[in-house]
Every structure is written in C-alpha cells, then in structure tokens.
Amino acid sequence: MWEYQKHLQYPINIKNTNPKLAQLIIAQYGGPDGEMAASLRYLSQRFGMPYPELKAILTDIGTEELAHLEMVGTIVHQLTRNLTEAQIKEGGFDAYFVNHTNGVYPSDSSGMPFTAAYLQVKGDPITDIHEDLAAEQKARSTYDNILRFTDDPDVRDPIKFLREREVVHYQRFGETKRTTGIHGDITKGVPPARYAFLYYCTMSFYD
C-alpha cells in the first residue's frame, strides 16, 4: 500500500511554454528508458526477489520512480499548457495535438506509445539487478541529452534533480553486491564455473 503525499518531490514552476522541448522530455515519461518503464520494472521484479534486502531496494526505488513520473508529466504539462494555435504549428506540436490535445500521453519523443516490451523481469537476482543498473545509466544519459537542448533554468533545475536521482539509484543497486555475496543459495543449481563468472561480474562492476 502506498501513501500519496500531495506535493512533487522537487518543485516545478515553468513560466515559458516550449512544445518542442516537451516532445523531447516526454521520452522520460513513456519512452524505453523513462520513469514509467523503470517503476513497472522494479515493482514487478520485487515479487520474485528471494531476499528481503533486494525486495526492499526495488520497492523503494520503484516507488520513487512513480514520483519521478509525476514530475516529468508536470514538466510536459507546464511546457504545453495554454498554447496558441500559432505556437502549436511553429513548435511542430500539431501531430501530437491532433491525437492528444494538451494531454500527457505515455510515448517516446518520436510519438511511439509506451509498451511493456521496454522492461524486463527475469526472476534471477543477478540478471535483474544488472538489468536495473543498465536502466539507470540509460536514463541518466537521456537526461544528459535533454539538458543539451535547453537553457531554461525552470526546466534545467528539475531535470538535473532527476538526473542526480538516477545516479543515486545506480549506487543503491550497486550496494546489492553485498546481498548477492552474503546469500550463498543464490547460485543453487548454477554450475560452479558459471557462478564464478557471474559473481566476478557483480563484484568487479563496482570495486
């Protein structure tokens, strides 16, 4: 059960509309490396995690990703609210507008709708955690790319906050190496040579 606090994790107050920028930022709403995919990935993986430490991290981060989804949706909304017809045409927002008006629709920057194919749930702790590490870095890269296209401080500040949280999440997933090292039964049924390789990858990735 979740308790909803009626405020954003980071304040957003964008004064200038910018439909072109909104179409880029929406990638982090419903794109392959966006917040919707991240939250569903982690909150789905948690059910199959055999250890409470890993389950807790996935629950915590998956929940925070929902807060980030709310932030990205707010940014897109504030960048596109009260657009004039001229701004819609000049900003190349007309195709989106015809389908969704000013609604925030889960898609990537090219308009591709969100799909569950963006996320992976394997049921293997090492495999899933490595998937999550890669996901956090891909999200961080996307935020880096977004920052290249705007000098508006009202947009940059929350985007930089979101980028920083991706780095923190990556570090938290990195801490799970202690859990995978402590619990010996994680490799039950796995050939010794295969386990040695997996364990080496998990440990050396951060050391």
C-alpha positions in Angstrom: 0.0 0.0 0.0 1.3 3.5 -0.9 0.6 6.7 0.9 0.4 9.6 -1.5 1.8 13.0 -0.5 0.1 15.8 -2.4 3.3 17.6 -3.5 6.0 17.0 -6.0 9.3 15.5 -4.9 11.0 18.6 -6.4 9.2 21.9 -7.1 8.4 22.7 -10.7 7.2 26.1 -11.9 7.8 26.6 -15.6 6.9 30.1 -16.9 7.6 29.7 -20.6 5.8 27.3 -23.0 8.0 25.2 -25.3 6.2 22.4 -27.2 9.4 21.3 -29.0 11.2 20.8 -25.7 8.1 19.0 -24.3 8.3 16.5 -27.1 11.9 15.7 -26.1 11.2 15.4 -22.4 8.2 13.2 -22.8 10.7 10.4 -23.7 11.3 10.2 -19.9 7.6 9.7 -19.4 6.7 6.9 -21.7 9.9 6.1 -23.6 12.1 3.0 -23.3 14.3 4.4 -20.6 11.7 6.5 -18.9 10.2 6.7 -15.5 7.1 4.6 -16.3 9.2 1.7 -17.5 11.5 2.0 -14.5 8.7 1.9 -12.0 7.0 -1.0 -13.6 10.3 -2.9 -14.0 11.3 -2.6 -10.3 7.9 -3.1 -8.8 7.4 -6.2 -10.9 10.9 -7.6 -10.2 10.4 -7.3 -6.4 7.9 -10.2 -6.3 10.5 -12.7 -7.5 13.4 -11.4 -5.4 14.2 -14.1 -2.8 15.9 -11.8 -0.3 14.2 -9.0 1.7 17.1 -6.7 1.2 16.7 -6.7 -2.6 13.0 -6.6 -2.4 13.1 -3.5 -0.2 15.5 -1.7 -2.6 13.3 -2.5 -5.6 10.2 -1.3 -3.7 11.9 1.9 -2.6 13.3 2.8 -5.9 10.2 1.7 -7.9 8.1 3.9 -5.7 10.3 6.9 -6.2 10.2 6.3 -9.9 6.4 6.9 -9.7 7.2 10.3 -8.1 9.6 11.0 -11.0 6.9 10.0 -13.5 4.7 12.6 -11.8 7.5 15.2 -12.1 8.1 14.5 -15.8 4.4 14.7 -16.5 4.2 18.0 -14.8 7.1 19.4 -16.8 5.5 18.3 -20.1 2.1 19.7 -19.0 3.6 23.1 -18.0 5.5 23.4 -21.2 2.4 22.8 -23.3 -0.4 24.4 -21.4 -2.2 27.4 -22.9 -0.5 27.0 -26.3 -1.8 29.2 -29.1 -2.6 27.8 -32.5 0.5 29.5 -33.8 2.7 28.0 -31.1 1.3 24.6 -31.8 2.2 24.9 -35.5 5.6 26.6 -35.1 6.6 24.1 -32.4 5.8 21.1 -34.5 3.3 20.1 -31.9 0.4 19.7 -34.3 0.6 16.0 -34.8 0.7 15.3 -31.1 -2.1 17.9 -30.5 -4.4 16.2 -33.0 -4.2 12.9 -31.1 -3.9 14.1 -27.5 -4.6 17.8 -27.4 -2.6 19.0 -24.4 -2.9 15.7 -22.5 0.2 14.0 -21.3 0.3 10.7 -23.2 2.9 7.9 -22.4 5.1 7.9 -25.5 8.7 8.5 -26.5 10.0 11.6 -28.3 9.1 10.3 -31.7 5.5 9.5 -30.6 5.8 5.8 -30.2 3.4 4.7 -27.5 4.6 3.0 -24.3 5.0 -0.7 -24.4 5.8 -3.3 -21.8 8.5 -4.6 -24.1 10.6 -1.8 -22.7 11.1 -3.6 -19.4 12.4 -7.0 -18.4 11.6 -9.3 -15.5 13.8 -12.4 -15.5 13.3 -13.8 -12.0 17.0 -14.2 -11.4 18.5 -11.8 -8.9 21.9 -11.2 -10.7 20.3 -10.9 -14.1 17.6 -8.5 -12.9 19.9 -6.3 -10.9 22.3 -5.9 -13.9 19.3 -5.0 -16.0 18.4 -2.3 -13.4 22.0 -0.9 -13.3 21.9 -0.5 -17.1 18.5 1.1 -16.9 19.6 3.7 -14.5 22.6 4.6 -16.7 20.4 4.8 -19.8 18.0 7.1 -18.0 20.9 9.3 -16.8 22.2 9.5 -20.4 18.7 10.6 -21.6 18.6 13.4 -19.0 22.1 14.4 -20.1 20.8 14.7 -23.7 17.7 16.7 -22.6 19.9 19.2 -20.8 21.8 19.9 -24.1 18.6 21.3 -25.6 17.5 23.8 -23.0 18.9 26.8 -21.1 15.7 27.5 -19.3 16.5 27.3 -15.6 12.9 26.4 -14.8 13.3 23.3 -16.8 17.0 22.5 -16.1 16.7 22.5 -12.3 14.1 19.7 -12.0 15.8 17.8 -14.9 19.2 18.0 -13.1 17.5 16.7 -9.9 16.0 13.8 -11.8 19.4 13.1 -13.3 21.1 13.1 -9.9 18.5 10.6 -8.6 19.4 8.2 -11.4 23.0 8.3 -10.2 21.8 7.6 -6.6 19.7 4.7 -7.8 22.6 3.2 -9.7 24.7 3.4 -6.5 21.9 1.7 -4.4 21.7 -1.1 -6.9 25.4 -1.4 -6.7 25.1 -2.0 -3.0 23.2 -5.2 -3.7 26.5 -6.9 -4.4 26.8 -7.4 -0.6 23.5 -9.2 -0.6 24.3 -11.5 -3.5 27.6 -12.2 -1.9 26.2 -13.0 1.6 23.4 -15.3 0.4 25.1 -18.4 -0.9 22.0 -20.1 -2.0 21.6 -17.5 -4.8 23.5 -19.9 -7.0 21.6 -23.0 -6.3 21.6 -25.2 -9.4 24.0 -23.0 -11.2 27.2 -24.7 -12.4 30.3 -23.5 -10.4 32.1 -22.1 -13.4 29.0 -20.1 -14.4 28.6 -18.8 -10.9 32.3 -17.8 -10.7 31.8 -15.7 -13.8 28.5 -14.1 -12.6 30.0 -13.4 -9.2 33.1 -11.8 -10.7 30.9 -9.6 -12.9 28.8 -8.5 -9.9 31.7 -7.7 -7.7 34.1 -6.2 -10.2 31.5 -3.9 -11.6 31.8 -1.6 -8.7 35.2 -2.4 -7.0 
